[in-house]
Amino acid sequence: MKVGVFDSGLGGLTVVSSIQKVFQGAELFYIADTAYAPYGEKTVEEILNRCINITSYLLEKYGIEALIVACNTATSAAIKHLREKFPFLIVIGTEPGIKPAILNTKSSHVGVLATPATLKGDKYQLLVNELSNIKKVTLYEQACIGLVEQIEKGEIDTPKTFNMLEKWLKPMKENGVDTIVLGCTHYPLVDEVIKKIMGNDITLIETGNAIANRLKLLSEEIGHTNQGKLEIKVCYTGEINIQMIEKILENKNIEVRKCNI
């Protein structure tokens, strides 16, 4: 089984980390599109074109059978189009875990940390409207401008990152938010900082495990036996922090190289 995964940078590796736990007998090709990062501040058209180019590259070079769009912003901008353009591929997107957050919250106050593009996107708005019938909750939405860049630089627990998060999380803490949706695949990398600010009782909702299980299920439906080794190759288009790759995947034996897309 050949699987392609991409994101604007390191964030999608949190999804790959979840895949490592449940998925075997495959080659996984990860594209960190750092030359075009962050997606969250690009236009929908720019993101869509980039997603098509990356998918075409993964198909031509590696013959992938499944594609994971490991980015909330790219999913919002391109998932429908990718499924129409590449109907022969398993295509799995990433969307904020609003539903589990609504079901989990006891205070009925839920925080959402995301990029500006995700919060403004039609997919997010539709999701919120759809799920508002389940239970009445108050959402505290926060666009985290600059956080992806901090994470890409490996500045996970620096004073600057802490101060940014503290400023955004303070109103949530004051309003009794007990559950926070991490609406960007980069954000699980600062989960410990969020807990430091909000307290250890805070519930953080991320989607990596759900995506990994979905890949396993859909792959088995087309005959994948899920046995053997999982080989991971990482390709990046701009600059990248290689130590962060090793840290996220807890593996130093992964092939990492630059590519032109």
MOVEN-V463328 format. One record per residue. N is the residue number from 0. RES is the residue in three letters. NEAR is the number of other C-alpha atoms within 10 Angstrom. Layout:
BEGIN
n=N res=RES near=NEAR
n=N res=RES near=NEAR
END
This chain:
BEGIN
n=0 res=MET near=17
n=1 res=LYS near=18
n=2 res=VAL near=23
n=3 res=GLY near=25
n=4 res=VAL near=26
n=5 res=PHE near=29
n=6 res=ASP near=31
n=7 res=SER near=30
n=8 res=GLY near=31
n=9 res=LEU near=29
n=10 res=GLY near=24
n=11 res=GLY near=25
n=12 res=LEU near=26
n=13 res=THR near=22
n=14 res=VAL near=30
n=15 res=VAL near=25
n=16 res=SER near=16
n=17 res=SER near=18
n=18 res=ILE near=22
n=19 res=GLN near=16
n=20 res=LYS near=12
n=21 res=VAL near=14
n=22 res=PHE near=21
n=23 res=GLN near=19
n=24 res=GLY near=15
n=25 res=ALA near=18
n=26 res=GLU near=17
n=27 res=LEU near=24
n=28 res=PHE near=22
n=29 res=TYR near=25
n=30 res=ILE near=29
n=31 res=ALA near=26
n=32 res=ASP near=26
n=33 res=THR near=19
n=34 res=ALA near=15
n=35 res=TYR near=16
n=36 res=ALA near=18
n=37 res=PRO near=21
n=38 res=TYR near=26
n=39 res=GLY near=25
n=40 res=GLU near=15
n=41 res=LYS near=16
n=42 res=THR near=11
n=43 res=VAL near=18
n=44 res=GLU near=11
n=45 res=GLU near=12
n=46 res=ILE near=23
n=47 res=LEU near=19
n=48 res=ASN near=12
n=49 res=ARG near=19
n=50 res=CYS near=24
n=51 res=ILE near=17
n=52 res=ASN near=13
n=53 res=ILE near=18
n=54 res=THR near=20
n=55 res=SER near=16
n=56 res=TYR near=17
n=57 res=LEU near=24
n=58 res=LEU near=19
n=59 res=GLU near=10
n=60 res=LYS near=8
n=61 res=TYR near=15
n=62 res=GLY near=14
n=63 res=ILE near=22
n=64 res=GLU near=17
n=65 res=ALA near=21
n=66 res=LEU near=25
n=67 res=ILE near=25
n=68 res=VAL near=26
n=69 res=ALA near=32
n=70 res=CYS near=27
n=71 res=ASN near=30
n=72 res=THR near=36
n=73 res=ALA near=26
n=74 res=THR near=25
n=75 res=SER near=24
n=76 res=ALA near=24
n=77 res=ALA near=20
n=78 res=ILE near=23
n=79 res=LYS near=12
n=80 res=HIS near=14
n=81 res=LEU near=20
n=82 res=ARG near=15
n=83 res=GLU near=10
n=84 res=LYS near=11
n=85 res=PHE near=15
n=86 res=PRO near=10
n=87 res=PHE near=10
n=88 res=LEU near=16
n=89 res=ILE near=17
n=90 res=VAL near=20
n=91 res=ILE near=21
n=92 res=GLY near=18
n=93 res=THR near=25
n=94 res=GLU near=25
n=95 res=PRO near=27
n=96 res=GLY near=19
n=97 res=ILE near=25
n=98 res=LYS near=17
n=99 res=PRO near=14
n=100 res=ALA near=24
n=101 res=ILE near=24
n=102 res=LEU near=13
n=103 res=ASN near=15
n=104 res=THR near=18
n=105 res=LYS near=14
n=106 res=SER near=14
n=107 res=SER near=18
n=108 res=HIS near=21
n=109 res=VAL near=25
n=110 res=GLY near=26
n=111 res=VAL near=27
n=112 res=LEU near=22
n=113 res=ALA near=27
n=114 res=THR near=23
n=115 res=PRO near=18
n=116 res=ALA near=21
n=117 res=THR near=27
n=118 res=LEU near=22
n=119 res=LYS near=14
n=120 res=GLY near=16
n=121 res=ASP near=13
n=122 res=LYS near=18
n=123 res=TYR near=20
n=124 res=GLN near=12
n=125 res=LEU near=11
n=126 res=LEU near=15
n=127 res=VAL near=15
n=128 res=ASN near=9
n=129 res=GLU near=11
n=130 res=LEU near=14
n=131 res=SER near=15
n=132 res=ASN near=9
n=133 res=ILE near=10
n=134 res=LYS near=12
n=135 res=LYS near=11
n=136 res=VAL near=18
n=137 res=THR near=15
n=138 res=LEU near=18
n=139 res=TYR near=17
n=140 res=GLU near=18
n=141 res=GLN near=17
n=142 res=ALA near=18
n=143 res=CYS near=19
n=144 res=ILE near=15
n=145 res=GLY near=14
n=146 res=LEU near=21
n=147 res=VAL near=26
n=148 res=GLU near=14
n=149 res=GLN near=16
n=150 res=ILE near=21
n=151 res=GLU near=21
n=152 res=LYS near=13
n=153 res=GLY near=18
n=154 res=GLU near=16
n=155 res=ILE near=19
n=156 res=ASP near=15
n=157 res=THR near=11
n=158 res=PRO near=10
n=159 res=LYS near=13
n=160 res=THR near=17
n=161 res=PHE near=17
n=162 res=ASN near=13
n=163 res=MET near=15
n=164 res=LEU near=18
n=165 res=GLU near=18
n=166 res=LYS near=11
n=167 res=TRP near=16
n=168 res=LEU near=22
n=169 res=LYS near=12
n=170 res=PRO near=13
n=171 res=MET near=23
n=172 res=LYS near=17
n=173 res=GLU near=9
n=174 res=ASN near=15
n=175 res=GLY near=15
n=176 res=VAL near=24
n=177 res=ASP near=22
n=178 res=THR near=27
n=179 res=ILE near=28
n=180 res=VAL near=25
n=181 res=LEU near=23
n=182 res=GLY near=31
n=183 res=CYS near=26
n=184 res=THR near=28
n=185 res=HIS near=27
n=186 res=TYR near=21
n=187 res=PRO near=20
n=188 res=LEU near=20
n=189 res=VAL near=18
n=190 res=ASP near=14
n=191 res=GLU near=14
n=192 res=VAL near=18
n=193 res=ILE near=20
n=194 res=LYS near=14
n=195 res=LYS near=12
n=196 res=ILE near=17
n=197 res=MET near=22
n=198 res=GLY near=13
n=199 res=ASN near=11
n=200 res=ASP near=9
n=201 res=ILE near=17
n=202 res=THR near=18
n=203 res=LEU near=19
n=204 res=ILE near=20
n=205 res=GLU near=26
n=206 res=THR near=23
n=207 res=GLY near=21
n=208 res=ASN near=17
n=209 res=ALA near=14
n=210 res=ILE near=22
n=211 res=ALA near=21
n=212 res=ASN near=16
n=213 res=ARG near=14
n=214 res=LEU near=22
n=215 res=LYS near=17
n=216 res=LEU near=14
n=217 res=LEU near=15
n=218 res=SER near=19
n=219 res=GLU near=12
n=220 res=GLU near=10
n=221 res=ILE near=10
n=222 res=GLY near=9
n=223 res=HIS near=15
n=224 res=THR near=15
n=225 res=ASN near=17
n=226 res=GLN near=10
n=227 res=GLY near=10
n=228 res=LYS near=12
n=229 res=LEU near=18
n=230 res=GLU near=16
n=231 res=ILE near=19
n=232 res=LYS near=15
n=233 res=VAL near=20
n=234 res=CYS near=19
n=235 res=TYR near=24
n=236 res=THR near=19
n=237 res=GLY near=16
n=238 res=GLU near=14
n=239 res=ILE near=20
n=240 res=ASN near=13
n=241 res=ILE near=15
n=242 res=GLN near=10
n=243 res=MET near=17
n=244 res=ILE near=20
n=245 res=GLU near=14
n=246 res=LYS near=10
n=247 res=ILE near=16
n=248 res=LEU near=18
n=249 res=GLU near=11
n=250 res=ASN near=10
n=251 res=LYS near=12
n=252 res=ASN near=11
n=253 res=ILE near=14
n=254 res=GLU near=11
n=255 res=VAL near=16
n=256 res=ARG near=12
n=257 res=LYS near=14
n=258 res=CYS near=13
n=259 res=ASN near=10
n=260 res=ILE near=14
END
